[in-house]
Amino acid sequence: MRIEAKTVYKAGETVRYWGVKTGGLTWLSAEALTGKIIGRQREKQSYKIEGQSGTIHDVPEKLIEGGSEVKAG
């Protein structure tokens, strides 16, 4: 798993992410999840991502990879 931090993603961009933040805890995934960027929270260094199931996740920047080369399933 190679993740590059400090990339700025745009709303609508499809990315892969390796975990989510819930209730102050970060849950990591062994498999990459795919979702669409819907917003950025600069002060929290995270993004709001809509997962394939339609749920919204708070994802730390460091757990996101992808960009234009990621294809939504």
PDB file of N, H, CA, C and O in Angstrom:
ATOM      1  N   MET A   1       0.854  -1.177   0.000  1.00  0.00           N
ATOM      2  CA  MET A   1       0.000   0.000   0.000  1.00  0.00           C
ATOM      3  C   MET A   1       0.894   1.232   0.000  1.00  0.00           C
ATOM      4  O   MET A   1       1.681   1.432   0.925  1.00  0.00           O
ATOM      5  N   ARG A   2       0.776   2.044  -1.020  1.00  0.00           N
ATOM      6  H   ARG A   2       0.136   1.881  -1.772  1.00  0.00           H
ATOM      7  CA  ARG A   2       1.561   3.275  -1.131  1.00  0.00           C
ATOM      8  C   ARG A   2       0.607   4.450  -1.131  1.00  0.00           C
ATOM      9  O   ARG A   2      -0.224   4.591  -2.029  1.00  0.00           O
ATOM     10  N   ILE A   3       0.731   5.291  -0.123  1.00  0.00           N
ATOM     11  H   ILE A   3       1.406   5.177   0.606  1.00  0.00           H
ATOM     12  CA  ILE A   3      -0.158   6.440   0.002  1.00  0.00           C
ATOM     13  C   ILE A   3       0.681   7.708   0.051  1.00  0.00           C
ATOM     14  O   ILE A   3       1.612   7.815   0.850  1.00  0.00           O
ATOM     15  N   GLU A   4       0.351   8.654  -0.793  1.00  0.00           N
ATOM     16  H   GLU A   4      -0.405   8.567  -1.442  1.00  0.00           H
ATOM     17  CA  GLU A   4       1.056   9.925  -0.803  1.00  0.00           C
ATOM     18  C   GLU A   4       0.166  10.995  -0.202  1.00  0.00           C
ATOM     19  O   GLU A   4      -0.935  11.247  -0.690  1.00  0.00           O
ATOM     20  N   ALA A   5       0.647  11.620   0.857  1.00  0.00           N
ATOM     21  H   ALA A   5       1.542  11.415   1.254  1.00  0.00           H
ATOM     22  CA  ALA A   5      -0.116  12.675   1.525  1.00  0.00           C
ATOM     23  C   ALA A   5       0.095  14.009   0.803  1.00  0.00           C
ATOM     24  O   ALA A   5       0.961  14.132  -0.062  1.00  0.00           O
ATOM     25  N   LYS A   6      -0.699  14.987   1.171  1.00  0.00           N
ATOM     26  H   LYS A   6      -1.403  14.888   1.874  1.00  0.00           H
ATOM     27  CA  LYS A   6      -0.598  16.364   0.686  1.00  0.00           C
ATOM     28  C   LYS A   6      -1.053  16.541  -0.752  1.00  0.00           C
ATOM     29  O   LYS A   6      -0.667  17.515  -1.398  1.00  0.00           O
ATOM     30  N   THR A   7      -1.851  15.641  -1.261  1.00  0.00           N
ATOM     31  H   THR A   7      -2.165  14.850  -0.736  1.00  0.00           H
ATOM     32  CA  THR A   7      -2.464  15.829  -2.560  1.00  0.00           C
ATOM     33  C   THR A   7      -3.820  16.462  -2.333  1.00  0.00           C
ATOM     34  O   THR A   7      -4.560  16.038  -1.446  1.00  0.00           O
ATOM     35  N   VAL A   8      -4.156  17.464  -3.114  1.00  0.00           N
ATOM     36  H   VAL A   8      -3.555  17.809  -3.834  1.00  0.00           H
ATOM     37  CA  VAL A   8      -5.459  18.101  -2.965  1.00  0.00           C
ATOM     38  C   VAL A   8      -6.392  17.487  -4.004  1.00  0.00           C
ATOM     39  O   VAL A   8      -6.139  17.555  -5.207  1.00  0.00           O
ATOM     40  N   TYR A   9      -7.468  16.889  -3.516  1.00  0.00           N
ATOM     41  H   TYR A   9      -7.673  16.834  -2.539  1.00  0.00           H
ATOM     42  CA  TYR A   9      -8.457  16.270  -4.392  1.00  0.00           C
ATOM     43  C   TYR A   9      -9.614  17.225  -4.607  1.00  0.00           C
ATOM     44  O   TYR A   9      -9.925  18.041  -3.739  1.00  0.00           O
ATOM     45  N   LYS A  10     -10.248  17.123  -5.755  1.00  0.00           N
ATOM     46  H   LYS A  10      -9.995  16.460  -6.460  1.00  0.00           H
ATOM     47  CA  LYS A  10     -11.351  18.008  -6.105  1.00  0.00           C
ATOM     48  C   LYS A  10     -12.683  17.299  -5.889  1.00  0.00           C
ATOM     49  O   LYS A  10     -12.767  16.076  -5.992  1.00  0.00           O
ATOM     50  N   ALA A  11     -13.721  18.074  -5.588  1.00  0.00           N
ATOM     51  H   ALA A  11     -13.653  19.069  -5.504  1.00  0.00           H
ATOM     52  CA  ALA A  11     -15.069  17.526  -5.450  1.00  0.00           C
ATOM     53  C   ALA A  11     -15.451  16.807  -6.732  1.00  0.00           C
ATOM     54  O   ALA A  11     -15.224  17.310  -7.832  1.00  0.00           O
ATOM     55  N   GLY A  12     -16.033  15.629  -6.579  1.00  0.00           N
ATOM     56  H   GLY A  12     -16.218  15.220  -5.685  1.00  0.00           H
ATOM     57  CA  GLY A  12     -16.436  14.827  -7.722  1.00  0.00           C
ATOM     58  C   GLY A  12     -15.397  13.826  -8.168  1.00  0.00           C
ATOM     59  O   GLY A  12     -15.698  12.928  -8.954  1.00  0.00           O
ATOM     60  N   GLU A  13     -14.172  13.966  -7.677  1.00  0.00           N
ATOM     61  H   GLU A  13     -13.927  14.695  -7.039  1.00  0.00           H
ATOM     62  CA  GLU A  13     -13.089  13.069  -8.061  1.00  0.00           C
ATOM     63  C   GLU A  13     -13.257  11.718  -7.358  1.00  0.00           C
ATOM     64  O   GLU A  13     -13.588  11.670  -6.173  1.00  0.00           O
ATOM     65  N   THR A  14     -13.029  10.636  -8.080  1.00  0.00           N
ATOM     66  H   THR A  14     -12.760  10.675  -9.043  1.00  0.00           H
ATOM     67  CA  THR A  14     -13.109   9.291  -7.516  1.00  0.00           C
ATOM     68  C   THR A  14     -11.732   8.890  -7.006  1.00  0.00           C
ATOM     69  O   THR A  14     -10.731   9.023  -7.710  1.00  0.00           O
ATOM     70  N   VAL A  15     -11.696   8.397  -5.773  1.00  0.00           N
ATOM     71  H   VAL A  15     -12.509   8.289  -5.201  1.00  0.00           H
ATOM     72  CA  VAL A  15     -10.438   8.016  -5.131  1.00  0.00           C
ATOM     73  C   VAL A  15     -10.597   6.679  -4.421  1.00  0.00           C
ATOM     74  O   VAL A  15     -11.708   6.185  -4.225  1.00  0.00           O
ATOM     75  N   ARG A  16      -9.457   6.104  -4.040  1.00  0.00           N
ATOM     76  H   ARG A  16      -8.555   6.504  -4.199  1.00  0.00           H
ATOM     77  CA  ARG A  16      -9.445   4.933  -3.160  1.00  0.00           C
ATOM     78  C   ARG A  16      -9.033   5.422  -1.785  1.00  0.00           C
ATOM     79  O   ARG A  16      -8.226   6.342  -1.651  1.00  0.00           O
ATOM     80  N   TYR A  17      -9.602   4.791  -0.760  1.00  0.00           N
ATOM     81  H   TYR A  17     -10.258   4.044  -0.869  1.00  0.00           H
ATOM     82  CA  TYR A  17      -9.217   5.147   0.607  1.00  0.00           C
ATOM     83  C   TYR A  17      -9.122   3.882   1.439  1.00  0.00           C
ATOM     84  O   TYR A  17      -9.766   2.875   1.147  1.00  0.00           O
ATOM     85  N   TRP A  18      -8.301   3.954   2.489  1.00  0.00           N
ATOM     86  H   TRP A  18      -7.777   4.773   2.726  1.00  0.00           H
ATOM     87  CA  TRP A  18      -7.922   2.779   3.266  1.00  0.00           C
ATOM     88  C   TRP A  18      -8.466   2.804   4.682  1.00  0.00           C
ATOM     89  O   TRP A  18      -7.989   2.049   5.529  1.00  0.00           O
ATOM     90  N   GLY A  19      -9.434   3.635   4.963  1.00  0.00           N
ATOM     91  H   GLY A  19      -9.822   4.248   4.275  1.00  0.00           H
ATOM     92  CA  GLY A  19     -10.015   3.683   6.295  1.00  0.00           C
ATOM     93  C   GLY A  19     -10.880   4.907   6.460  1.00  0.00           C
ATOM     94  O   GLY A  19     -10.926   5.775   5.589  1.00  0.00           O
ATOM     95  N   VAL A  20     -11.569   4.970   7.592  1.00  0.00           N
ATOM     96  H   VAL A  20     -11.531   4.265   8.300  1.00  0.00           H
ATOM     97  CA  VAL A  20     -12.438   6.100   7.896  1.00  0.00           C
ATOM     98  C   VAL A  20     -12.249   6.504   9.345  1.00  0.00           C
ATOM     99  O   VAL A  20     -11.735   5.734  10.157  1.00  0.00           O
ATOM    100  N   LYS A  21     -12.670   7.721   9.660  1.00  0.00           N
ATOM    101  H   LYS A  21     -13.088   8.346   9.001  1.00  0.00           H
ATOM    102  CA  LYS A  21     -12.595   8.216  11.028  1.00  0.00           C
ATOM    103  C   LYS A  21     -14.021   8.327  11.567  1.00  0.00           C
ATOM    104  O   LYS A  21     -14.874   8.987  10.973  1.00  0.00           O
ATOM    105  N   THR A  22     -14.262   7.672  12.698  1.00  0.00           N
ATOM    106  H   THR A  22     -13.569   7.136  13.180  1.00  0.00           H
ATOM    107  CA  THR A  22     -15.581   7.675  13.309  1.00  0.00           C
ATOM    108  C   THR A  22     -15.441   7.862  14.809  1.00  0.00           C
ATOM    109  O   THR A  22     -14.724   7.107  15.465  1.00  0.00           O
ATOM    110  N   GLY A  23     -16.116   8.854  15.352  1.00  0.00           N
ATOM    111  H   GLY A  23     -16.699   9.467  14.819  1.00  0.00           H
ATOM    112  CA  GLY A  23     -16.102   9.060  16.798  1.00  0.00           C
ATOM    113  C   GLY A  23     -14.715   9.222  17.392  1.00  0.00           C
ATOM    114  O   GLY A  23     -14.464   8.773  18.511  1.00  0.00           O
ATOM    115  N   GLY A  24     -13.816   9.855  16.662  1.00  0.00           N
ATOM    116  H   GLY A  24     -14.020  10.219  15.754  1.00  0.00           H
ATOM    117  CA  GLY A  24     -12.467  10.091  17.163  1.00  0.00           C
ATOM    118  C   GLY A  24     -11.498   8.935  16.929  1.00  0.00           C
ATOM    119  O   GLY A  24     -10.307   9.067  17.210  1.00  0.00           O
ATOM    120  N   LEU A  25     -11.988   7.807  16.420  1.00  0.00           N
ATOM    121  H   LEU A  25     -12.956   7.700  16.191  1.00  0.00           H
ATOM    122  CA  LEU A  25     -11.132   6.655  16.131  1.00  0.00           C
ATOM    123  C   LEU A  25     -10.985   6.484  14.631  1.00  0.00           C
ATOM    124  O   LEU A  25     -11.917   6.761  13.876  1.00  0.00           O
ATOM    125  N   THR A  26      -9.818   6.029  14.197  1.00  0.00           N
ATOM    126  H   THR A  26      -9.061   5.804  14.810  1.00  0.00           H
ATOM    127  CA  THR A  26      -9.593   5.753  12.785  1.00  0.00           C
ATOM    128  C   THR A  26      -9.647   4.249  12.574  1.00  0.00           C
ATOM    129  O   THR A  26      -8.901   3.499  13.205  1.00  0.00           O
ATOM    130  N   TRP A  27     -10.526   3.813  11.692  1.00  0.00           N
ATOM    131  H   TRP A  27     -11.132   4.422  11.180  1.00  0.00           H
ATOM    132  CA  TRP A  27     -10.691   2.400  11.371  1.00  0.00           C
ATOM    133  C   TRP A  27     -10.007   2.139  10.042  1.00  0.00           C
ATOM    134  O   TRP A  27     -10.357   2.751   9.033  1.00  0.00           O
ATOM    135  N   LEU A  28      -9.037   1.240  10.031  1.00  0.00           N
ATOM    136  H   LEU A  28      -8.753   0.743  10.851  1.00  0.00           H
ATOM    137  CA  LEU A  28      -8.297   0.921   8.818  1.00  0.00           C
ATOM    138  C   LEU A  28      -8.912  -0.280   8.118  1.00  0.00           C
ATOM    139  O   LEU A  28      -9.480  -1.165   8.759  1.00  0.00           O
ATOM    140  N   SER A  29      -8.793  -0.300   6.803  1.00  0.00           N
ATOM    141  H   SER A  29      -8.332   0.419   6.282  1.00  0.00           H
ATOM    142  CA  SER A  29      -9.311  -1.393   5.994  1.00  0.00           C
ATOM    143  C   SER A  29      -8.152  -2.136   5.344  1.00  0.00           C
ATOM    144  O   SER A  29      -7.175  -1.517   4.921  1.00  0.00           O
ATOM    145  N   ALA A  30      -8.255  -3.455   5.263  1.00  0.00           N
ATOM    146  H   ALA A  30      -9.048  -3.957   5.606  1.00  0.00           H
ATOM    147  CA  ALA A  30      -7.224  -4.254   4.598  1.00  0.00           C
ATOM    148  C   ALA A  30      -7.336  -4.133   3.081  1.00  0.00           C
ATOM    149  O   ALA A  30      -6.372  -4.383   2.358  1.00  0.00           O
ATOM    150  N   GLU A  31      -8.511  -3.751   2.609  1.00  0.00           N
ATOM    151  H   GLU A  31      -9.295  -3.548   3.196  1.00  0.00           H
ATOM    152  CA  GLU A  31      -8.736  -3.568   1.178  1.00  0.00           C
ATOM    153  C   GLU A  31      -9.127  -2.124   0.910  1.00  0.00           C
ATOM    154  O   GLU A  31      -9.789  -1.483   1.726  1.00  0.00           O
ATOM    155  N   ALA A  32      -8.713  -1.628  -0.231  1.00  0.00           N
ATOM    156  H   ALA A  32      -8.175  -2.149  -0.894  1.00  0.00           H
ATOM    157  CA  ALA A  32      -9.054  -0.249  -0.593  1.00  0.00           C
ATOM    158  C   ALA A  32     -10.540  -0.138  -0.892  1.00  0.00           C
ATOM    159  O   ALA A  32     -11.131  -1.015  -1.524  1.00  0.00           O
ATOM    160  N   LEU A  33     -11.127   0.947  -0.431  1.00  0.00           N
ATOM    161  H   LEU A  33     -10.647   1.659   0.082  1.00  0.00           H
ATOM    162  CA  LEU A  33     -12.520   1.268  -0.720  1.00  0.00           C
ATOM    163  C   LEU A  33     -12.515   2.354  -1.787  1.00  0.00           C
ATOM    164  O   LEU A  33     -11.539   3.096  -1.898  1.00  0.00           O
ATOM    165  N   THR A  34     -13.574   2.462  -2.567  1.00  0.00           N
ATOM    166  H   THR A  34     -14.367   1.859  -2.476  1.00  0.00           H
ATOM    167  CA  THR A  34     -13.653   3.472  -3.613  1.00  0.00           C
ATOM    168  C   THR A  34     -14.816   4.402  -3.319  1.00  0.00           C
ATOM    169  O   THR A  34     -15.901   3.962  -2.941  1.00  0.00           O
ATOM    170  N   GLY A  35     -14.576   5.687  -3.494  1.00  0.00           N
ATOM    171  H   GLY A  35     -13.694   6.045  -3.801  1.00  0.00           H
ATOM    172  CA  GLY A  35     -15.632   6.660  -3.263  1.00  0.00           C
ATOM    173  C   GLY A  35     -15.366   7.956  -3.999  1.00  0.00           C
ATOM    174  O   GLY A  35     -14.347   8.115  -4.671  1.00  0.00           O
ATOM    175  N   LYS A  36     -16.306   8.878  -3.857  1.00  0.00           N
ATOM    176  H   LYS A  36     -17.133   8.749  -3.310  1.00  0.00           H
ATOM    177  CA  LYS A  36     -16.228  10.167  -4.554  1.00  0.00           C
ATOM    178  C   LYS A  36     -16.073  11.289  -3.536  1.00  0.00           C
ATOM    179  O   LYS A  36     -16.805  11.349  -2.547  1.00  0.00           O
ATOM    180  N   ILE A  37     -15.117  12.173  -3.785  1.00  0.00           N
ATOM    181  H   ILE A  37     -14.523  12.124  -4.588  1.00  0.00           H
ATOM    182  CA  ILE A  37     -14.888  13.329  -2.924  1.00  0.00           C
ATOM    183  C   ILE A  37     -16.106  14.250  -2.995  1.00  0.00           C
ATOM    184  O   ILE A  37     -16.551  14.618  -4.083  1.00  0.00           O
ATOM    185  N   ILE A  38     -16.643  14.621  -1.827  1.00  0.00           N
ATOM    186  H   ILE A  38     -16.281  14.322  -0.943  1.00  0.00           H
ATOM    187  CA  ILE A  38     -17.758  15.582  -1.820  1.00  0.00           C
ATOM    188  C   ILE A  38     -17.395  16.857  -1.066  1.00  0.00           C
ATOM    189  O   ILE A  38     -18.132  17.842  -1.123  1.00  0.00           O
ATOM    190  N   GLY A  39     -16.269  16.847  -0.362  1.00  0.00           N
ATOM    191  H   GLY A  39     -15.670  16.048  -0.316  1.00  0.00           H
ATOM    192  CA  GLY A  39     -15.853  18.060   0.335  1.00  0.00           C
ATOM    193  C   GLY A  39     -14.548  17.849   1.079  1.00  0.00           C
ATOM    194  O   GLY A  39     -14.097  16.721   1.278  1.00  0.00           O
ATOM    195  N   ARG A  40     -13.956  18.958   1.483  1.00  0.00           N
ATOM    196  H   ARG A  40     -14.322  19.874   1.321  1.00  0.00           H
ATOM    197  CA  ARG A  40     -12.674  18.923   2.197  1.00  0.00           C
ATOM    198  C   ARG A  40     -12.813  19.660   3.518  1.00  0.00           C
ATOM    199  O   ARG A  40     -13.467  20.700   3.591  1.00  0.00           O
ATOM    200  N   GLN A  41     -12.195  19.118   4.561  1.00  0.00           N
ATOM    201  H   GLN A  41     -11.664  18.273   4.501  1.00  0.00           H
ATOM    202  CA  GLN A  41     -12.157  19.770   5.859  1.00  0.00           C
ATOM    203  C   GLN A  41     -10.692  20.067   6.173  1.00  0.00           C
ATOM    204  O   GLN A  41      -9.998  19.276   6.812  1.00  0.00           O
ATOM    205  N   ARG A  42     -10.253  21.209   5.713  1.00  0.00           N
ATOM    206  H   ARG A  42     -10.816  21.852   5.194  1.00  0.00           H
ATOM    207  CA  ARG A  42      -8.843  21.576   5.805  1.00  0.00           C
ATOM    208  C   ARG A  42      -8.330  21.551   7.244  1.00  0.00           C
ATOM    209  O   ARG A  42      -7.235  21.049   7.498  1.00  0.00           O
ATOM    210  N   GLU A  43      -9.110  22.088   8.190  1.00  0.00           N
ATOM    211  H   GLU A  43      -9.999  22.495   7.983  1.00  0.00           H
ATOM    212  CA  GLU A  43      -8.662  22.153   9.574  1.00  0.00           C
ATOM    213  C   GLU A  43      -8.504  20.769  10.203  1.00  0.00           C
ATOM    214  O   GLU A  43      -7.713  20.598  11.130  1.00  0.00           O
ATOM    215  N   LYS A  44      -9.252  19.782   9.705  1.00  0.00           N
ATOM    216  H   LYS A  44      -9.895  19.921   8.952  1.00  0.00           H
ATOM    217  CA  LYS A  44      -9.151  18.412  10.220  1.00  0.00           C
ATOM    218  C   LYS A  44      -8.228  17.545   9.371  1.00  0.00           C
ATOM    219  O   LYS A  44      -7.996  16.379   9.690  1.00  0.00           O
ATOM    220  N   GLN A  45      -7.702  18.117   8.287  1.00  0.00           N
ATOM    221  H   GLN A  45      -7.891  19.064   8.028  1.00  0.00           H
ATOM    222  CA  GLN A  45      -6.880  17.396   7.320  1.00  0.00           C
ATOM    223  C   GLN A  45      -7.582  16.118   6.872  1.00  0.00           C
ATOM    224  O   GLN A  45      -7.009  15.029   6.892  1.00  0.00           O
ATOM    225  N   SER A  46      -8.841  16.287   6.466  1.00  0.00           N
ATOM    226  H   SER A  46      -9.306  17.172   6.449  1.00  0.00           H
ATOM    227  CA  SER A  46      -9.620  15.140   6.013  1.00  0.00           C
ATOM    228  C   SER A  46     -10.570  15.559   4.901  1.00  0.00           C
ATOM    229  O   SER A  46     -10.737  16.744   4.612  1.00  0.00           O
ATOM    230  N   TYR A  47     -11.181  14.566   4.290  1.00  0.00           N
ATOM    231  H   TYR A  47     -11.046  13.603   4.524  1.00  0.00           H
ATOM    232  CA  TYR A  47     -12.149  14.778   3.225  1.00  0.00           C
ATOM    233  C   TYR A  47     -13.439  14.061   3.570  1.00  0.00           C
ATOM    234  O   TYR A  47     -13.429  13.054   4.278  1.00  0.00           O
ATOM    235  N   LYS A  48     -14.548  14.579   3.069  1.00  0.00           N
ATOM    236  H   LYS A  48     -14.556  15.397   2.493  1.00  0.00           H
ATOM    237  CA  LYS A  48     -15.824  13.889   3.124  1.00  0.00           C
ATOM    238  C   LYS A  48     -15.918  13.115   1.815  1.00  0.00           C
ATOM    239  O   LYS A  48     -15.799  13.681   0.728  1.00  0.00           O
ATOM    240  N   ILE A  49     -16.136  11.807   1.942  1.00  0.00           N
ATOM    241  H   ILE A  49     -16.233  11.346   2.825  1.00  0.00           H
ATOM    242  CA  ILE A  49     -16.197  10.939   0.778  1.00  0.00           C
ATOM    243  C   ILE A  49     -17.504  10.162   0.805  1.00  0.00           C
ATOM    244  O   ILE A  49     -17.899   9.619   1.837  1.00  0.00           O
ATOM    245  N   GLU A  50     -18.166  10.117  -0.344  1.00  0.00           N
ATOM    246  H   GLU A  50     -17.845  10.558  -1.182  1.00  0.00           H
ATOM    247  CA  GLU A  50     -19.361   9.298  -0.478  1.00  0.00           C
ATOM    248  C   GLU A  50     -18.930   7.927  -0.981  1.00  0.00           C
ATOM    249  O   GLU A  50     -18.408   7.795  -2.089  1.00  0.00           O
ATOM    250  N   GLY A  51     -19.155   6.904  -0.154  1.00  0.00           N
ATOM    251  H   GLY A  51     -19.579   7.011   0.746  1.00  0.00           H
ATOM    252  CA  GLY A  51     -18.794   5.545  -0.519  1.00  0.00           C
ATOM    253  C   GLY A  51     -19.753   4.977  -1.549  1.00  0.00           C
ATOM    254  O   GLY A  51     -20.766   5.598  -1.874  1.00  0.00           O
ATOM    255  N   GLN A  52     -19.435   3.805  -2.059  1.00  0.00           N
ATOM    256  H   GLN A  52     -18.613   3.301  -1.796  1.00  0.00           H
ATOM    257  CA  GLN A  52     -20.261   3.183  -3.094  1.00  0.00           C
ATOM    258  C   GLN A  52     -21.665   2.863  -2.599  1.00  0.00           C
ATOM    259  O   GLN A  52     -22.600   2.789  -3.396  1.00  0.00           O
ATOM    260  N   SER A  53     -21.822   2.674  -1.293  1.00  0.00           N
ATOM    261  H   SER A  53     -21.063   2.734  -0.646  1.00  0.00           H
ATOM    262  CA  SER A  53     -23.151   2.379  -0.746  1.00  0.00           C
ATOM    263  C   SER A  53     -23.984   3.646  -0.547  1.00  0.00           C
ATOM    264  O   SER A  53     -25.164   3.575  -0.202  1.00  0.00           O
ATOM    265  N   GLY A  54     -23.353   4.815  -0.769  1.00  0.00           N
ATOM    266  H   GLY A  54     -22.395   4.873  -1.049  1.00  0.00           H
ATOM    267  CA  GLY A  54     -24.049   6.089  -0.600  1.00  0.00           C
ATOM    268  C   GLY A  54     -23.830   6.723   0.761  1.00  0.00           C
ATOM    269  O   GLY A  54     -24.290   7.839   1.004  1.00  0.00           O
ATOM    270  N   THR A  55     -23.134   6.029   1.655  1.00  0.00           N
ATOM    271  H   THR A  55     -22.760   5.122   1.458  1.00  0.00           H
ATOM    272  CA  THR A  55     -22.845   6.599   2.972  1.00  0.00           C
ATOM    273  C   THR A  55     -21.696   7.596   2.872  1.00  0.00           C
ATOM    274  O   THR A  55     -20.815   7.470   2.021  1.00  0.00           O
ATOM    275  N   ILE A  56     -21.721   8.585   3.755  1.00  0.00           N
ATOM    276  H   ILE A  56     -22.436   8.688   4.447  1.00  0.00           H
ATOM    277  CA  ILE A  56     -20.697   9.631   3.778  1.00  0.00           C
ATOM    278  C   ILE A  56     -19.695   9.300   4.874  1.00  0.00           C
ATOM    279  O   ILE A  56     -20.073   8.987   6.003  1.00  0.00           O
ATOM    280  N   HIS A  57     -18.405   9.372   4.528  1.00  0.00           N
ATOM    281  H   HIS A  57     -18.098   9.626   3.611  1.00  0.00           H
ATOM    282  CA  HIS A  57     -17.338   9.052   5.467  1.00  0.00           C
ATOM    283  C   HIS A  57     -16.392  10.235   5.621  1.00  0.00           C
ATOM    284  O   HIS A  57     -16.162  10.989   4.676  1.00  0.00           O
ATOM    285  N   ASP A  58     -15.851  10.388   6.816  1.00  0.00           N
ATOM    286  H   ASP A  58     -16.038   9.775   7.584  1.00  0.00           H
ATOM    287  CA  ASP A  58     -14.788  11.349   7.092  1.00  0.00           C
ATOM    288  C   ASP A  58     -13.486  10.566   6.968  1.00  0.00           C
ATOM    289  O   ASP A  58     -13.231   9.660   7.762  1.00  0.00           O
ATOM    290  N   VAL A  59     -12.656  10.908   5.977  1.00  0.00           N
ATOM    291  H   VAL A  59     -12.863  11.643   5.332  1.00  0.00           H
ATOM    292  CA  VAL A  59     -11.445  10.144   5.686  1.00  0.00           C
ATOM    293  C   VAL A  59     -10.217  11.049   5.815  1.00  0.00           C
ATOM    294  O   VAL A  59     -10.121  12.061   5.120  1.00  0.00           O
ATOM    295  N   PRO A  60      -9.271  10.691   6.703  1.00  0.00           N
ATOM    296  CA  PRO A  60      -8.035  11.477   6.814  1.00  0.00           C
ATOM    297  C   PRO A  60      -7.265  11.496   5.490  1.00  0.00           C
ATOM    298  O   PRO A  60      -7.229  10.494   4.777  1.00  0.00           O
ATOM    299  N   GLU A  61      -6.652  12.633   5.166  1.00  0.00           N
ATOM    300  H   GLU A  61      -6.682  13.447   5.745  1.00  0.00           H
ATOM    301  CA  GLU A  61      -5.879  12.785   3.918  1.00  0.00           C
ATOM    302  C   GLU A  61      -4.891  11.659   3.703  1.00  0.00           C
ATOM    303  O   GLU A  61      -4.741  11.162   2.587  1.00  0.00           O
ATOM    304  N   LYS A  62      -4.220  11.258   4.761  1.00  0.00           N
ATOM    305  H   LYS A  62      -4.341  11.662   5.668  1.00  0.00           H
ATOM    306  CA  LYS A  62      -3.153  10.263   4.626  1.00  0.00           C
ATOM    307  C   LYS A  62      -3.663   8.877   4.244  1.00  0.00           C
ATOM    308  O   LYS A  62      -2.862   8.008   3.900  1.00  0.00           O
ATOM    309  N   LEU A  63      -4.969   8.651   4.296  1.00  0.00           N
ATOM    310  H   LEU A  63      -5.620   9.357   4.575  1.00  0.00           H
ATOM    311  CA  LEU A  63      -5.535   7.349   3.932  1.00  0.00           C
ATOM    312  C   LEU A  63      -6.155   7.333   2.541  1.00  0.00           C
ATOM    313  O   LEU A  63      -6.832   6.377   2.164  1.00  0.00           O
ATOM    314  N   ILE A  64      -5.914   8.411   1.775  1.00  0.00           N
ATOM    315  H   ILE A  64      -5.364   9.187   2.082  1.00  0.00           H
ATOM    316  CA  ILE A  64      -6.500   8.521   0.442  1.00  0.00           C
ATOM    317  C   ILE A  64      -5.408   8.395  -0.612  1.00  0.00           C
ATOM    318  O   ILE A  64      -4.315   8.943  -0.466  1.00  0.00           O
ATOM    319  N   GLU A  65      -5.720   7.673  -1.662  1.00  0.00           N
ATOM    320  H   GLU A  65      -6.608   7.227  -1.781  1.00  0.00           H
ATOM    321  CA  GLU A  65      -4.848   7.608  -2.832  1.00  0.00           C
ATOM    322  C   GLU A  65      -5.728   7.629  -4.061  1.00  0.00           C
ATOM    323  O   GLU A  65      -6.929   7.375  -3.981  1.00  0.00           O
ATOM    324  N   GLY A  66      -5.140   7.925  -5.176  1.00  0.00           N
ATOM    325  H   GLY A  66      -4.164   8.132  -5.241  1.00  0.00           H
ATOM    326  CA  GLY A  66      -5.927   7.855  -6.409  1.00  0.00           C
ATOM    327  C   GLY A  66      -5.984   9.145  -7.142  1.00  0.00           C
ATOM    328  O   GLY A  66      -5.015   9.904  -7.181  1.00  0.00           O
ATOM    329  N   GLY A  67      -7.093   9.390  -7.710  1.00  0.00           N
ATOM    330  H   GLY A  67      -7.880   8.774  -7.678  1.00  0.00           H
ATOM    331  CA  GLY A  67      -7.255  10.545  -8.566  1.00  0.00           C
ATOM    332  C   GLY A  67      -7.810  10.080  -9.885  1.00  0.00           C
ATOM    333  O   GLY A  67      -8.673   9.203  -9.922  1.00  0.00           O
ATOM    334  N   SER A  68      -7.336  10.646 -10.954  1.00  0.00           N
ATOM    335  H   SER A  68      -6.635  11.359 -10.923  1.00  0.00           H
ATOM    336  CA  SER A  68      -7.913  10.396 -12.271  1.00  0.00           C
ATOM    337  C   SER A  68      -7.752   8.942 -12.736  1.00  0.00           C
ATOM    338  O   SER A  68      -8.537   8.488 -13.569  1.00  0.00           O
ATOM    339  N   GLU A  69      -6.763   8.199 -12.226  1.00  0.00           N
ATOM    340  H   GLU A  69      -6.126   8.567 -11.550  1.00  0.00           H
ATOM    341  CA  GLU A  69      -6.568   6.846 -12.686  1.00  0.00           C
ATOM    342  C   GLU A  69      -7.500   5.832 -12.011  1.00  0.00           C
ATOM    343  O   GLU A  69      -7.560   4.677 -12.434  1.00  0.00           O
ATOM    344  N   VAL A  70      -8.223   6.248 -10.972  1.00  0.00           N
ATOM    345  H   VAL A  70      -8.174   7.186 -10.629  1.00  0.00           H
ATOM    346  CA  VAL A  70      -9.131   5.346 -10.268  1.00  0.00           C
ATOM    347  C   VAL A  70     -10.462   5.302 -11.001  1.00  0.00           C
ATOM    348  O   VAL A  70     -11.049   6.334 -11.326  1.00  0.00           O
ATOM    349  N   LYS A  71     -10.918   4.095 -11.250  1.00  0.00           N
ATOM    350  H   LYS A  71     -10.441   3.257 -10.986  1.00  0.00           H
ATOM    351  CA  LYS A  71     -12.203   3.925 -11.935  1.00  0.00           C
ATOM    352  C   LYS A  71     -13.217   3.410 -10.936  1.00  0.00           C
ATOM    353  O   LYS A  71     -12.959   2.445 -10.216  1.00  0.00           O
ATOM    354  N   ALA A  72     -14.368   4.050 -10.894  1.00  0.00           N
ATOM    355  H   ALA A  72     -14.578   4.834 -11.479  1.00  0.00           H
ATOM    356  CA  ALA A  72     -15.430   3.626  -9.971  1.00  0.00           C
ATOM    357  C   ALA A  72     -15.970   2.270 -10.435  1.00  0.00           C
ATOM    358  O   ALA A  72     -16.109   2.015 -11.631  1.00  0.00           O
ATOM    359  N   GLY A  73     -16.271   1.405  -9.455  1.00  0.00           N
ATOM    360  H   GLY A  73     -16.158   1.612  -8.483  1.00  0.00           H
ATOM    361  CA  GLY A  73     -16.759   0.062  -9.756  1.00  0.00           C
ATOM    362  C   GLY A  73     -18.161   0.113 -10.045  1.00  0.00           C
ATOM    363  O   GLY A  73     -18.772  -0.918 -10.325  1.00  0.00           O
TER     364      GLY A  73
END
